[in-house]
Amino acid sequence: MKCKSYPALGFLALLLFVLGPLVTGSPFAAQEKKPLNVDKDGVAIHGYDPVAYFVEGKAVKGDPLYKSNYGRAIYYFQSSADKEAFDKEPPKYVPEYGGYCAMAMTMGQLEDVDPNYFLVHEGKLLLQRNEKAHMMFAKDPVANHRKADDNWEKMQGQQSKQDLHACKDSYRFAKGPNA
C-alpha cells in the first residue's frame, strides 16, 4: 500500500508550529522556551523578593502571601508595596539568565543560585551560586555581564535551532516516508 503525500498539510503544520506562539498573542511567547530556574512549585529565586535587591540592596525572603506570576514563574515579595512595584514593571526586576548563576553563564553553563550572592549591574539583577562565583564576577562585571549575555543569546539560538529541527522532522513526517 502506497502512502499518500499531502505537502500542503505538512506545510500548514510547519507554519502553525513556527508562527503559532505569535498568532496566539501570548505576551510570554518568546519566553516560553527559555530555561527557567524555579523549584518544584514554580517559585523563582528560592522564594526571595526580587524588588528588595533593588530597593534595599540586599536579599530578603518573600512571603507567599504576596506573590505574582510572570513568565512561567512565581515570585514572592516581603510586602504589598514590593508586589505592586513588580506588577507594574516585571522585566525590571526579574533576574537575568532565567534566574541561573551569572558567573556560570559566562562559561555557558546553567547553575542554581544562592540568593544571598547577587549584583545589580546596569539595572539588571545578576544572581550567583556562591561566594567564589560572586567574587569572580565582581572582578570585572562589565566584561562578565557581556560574556554572560552573549552565552545566553547563544543558548537561546541553540534552543531555536533545536525547535526548528524538530519542526523540520515533523514536516517530513507529515509529508510521508517518501519525502
N, C-alpha and C positions, 0 to 999 in steps of 0.2 A: 504494500500500500504506500503510495506516494504522499508525502506531507505537502499540504498547500502552503504557499508563502503569501503573506499579507504584508508587503512592505509599508503600506500606508499606516497600518495598525502599529507596526513596530516604530515607525517614525513618530506617531502620535504618543506612544508610550515614552519614548525618549524625550520628546518635547515636554510632556507633563512632568517627568522626573526632574528635568533641569529647571523648568520655569515654575513648577508647582508652588514652591515657597513664595515666589514673588507675586503670583496671581492671588494667593490667599490673603495677601495684605498683612501677614504676620509681622509686627514690628521687630520680632526677635528672629526672623528667618535666617539672617546671617549668623546669628549666634548659636543656632541650634546644633551645629556640628562641632563647635569648638570644645576642647577639653575643659572640664569644669571641676574644680576641687571642692567637693561637698561630701558631707557624711552620709550615712545610710538613709537619713531622713531628709536629705536635700539641703541641709543647713551649711552655709558658707562660713569661712573664717573661724571655724570651730566655735561658732556662736558669739564671736566678738563683734562689737559695734563699729561698722566701717566709718561712720561720721566722726566718732571720737578721735580717730587718728588725726583728722584734720583740725578739729575744734580744740581738743585738749592736748594733742601731741603725744598721746600715749594709748596703749592697748587697754580697752575697757570691755569687760564681759557684758554681753547684751542680755536682755530679759525676754524670754519667749512671749511675754505679754505684749511687747511692742515688736511686731515683725512685719516684713514686707516681702513680696515675691518679685523677683526680677531676673530675667534671663535664665530660667530653669533652676534658680537658687532661692533659698530663703535666707533673709538677713535679719538678725536680731539687733535691737537697739536698747540702750540704757534708759531712754526716755522718749516720751511722745514728741518732744521737740526734735530729737535726732531723727526719729522716724519721718516726721514731716519734711525735714531738710532733705532726706534721702528720696522721699517720694516725689519731691519737686524736680530733682535732677540726679537720678540714679547713676548715669555714666560718670559723673564727677567723683563718686565715692566708691564704686566697685573696684576691687583690686585688679591690677594688671595680670595678664597671663592666666586668666581663669582662676586666680587665687593660688596659683602654684608659686614656688620659690623663684624669685627673680634671678638669684645667682645661678641656680641650676639651669634656668632658661638661657643664660649666657653660654652654656655648654650644650644647649639643645635638648635638655632633659626636663622631665616633669617630676617634681619632688614635692611632698607635702610640706607644710609650713608650721612654724611655731609662731602664733600671732603676736608674741611679745617682741619679735625681731622684725623691724619694719623700717622703711624710709619713705617719706613723702618727697618725691623728686619731680620737679617740673609739674606739680599739681596732680601727680599720679601716686597711688598707693602701691608700694612695692614690698611684698612680704618676703621673709626669708625663712629657711628651715631651721637655722641655729645661729649661735653667736659667730662661729667661724665664717659662715656664708655671709652674715651681716657685715662683718669686718672686711671681708674680701670685696664685697660690692661697694662699700663705703670708701674704699681707697681711690676709686675712680668712677663715681656714679654716672658721669656723663657718658663715658665710653661703655661702661657696663650696661647702662639703660639702652643705649643704641644697639649694642650687640644682642641683648635680650629681645628687643623689638624685632630685629632682623630675624632671629631664630624663630620667634613666634609667627612672623609672617611666613617663613619657610614651612613651618609646621602646618599652618593653615593651607598653604599651597599644596602640600603633600596630601592633606586630607581631601582637598578639592580634586586632586588627580585620582585618588582612590575612588572617590564618588563617581568621577567621570568614567573610570574603567568599569566600575560596577554597572553604570548606565549603559556603556557600550556592550557589555556582556548581556544585559537584559535585552538590548536591541537585537543582538544576534539570536538570542533565544526566541524573541518574538517573531523574527523573520523565518525561523525554522532551521533545522540542522544543515540544510544545503546552502546556507548563506555564505 
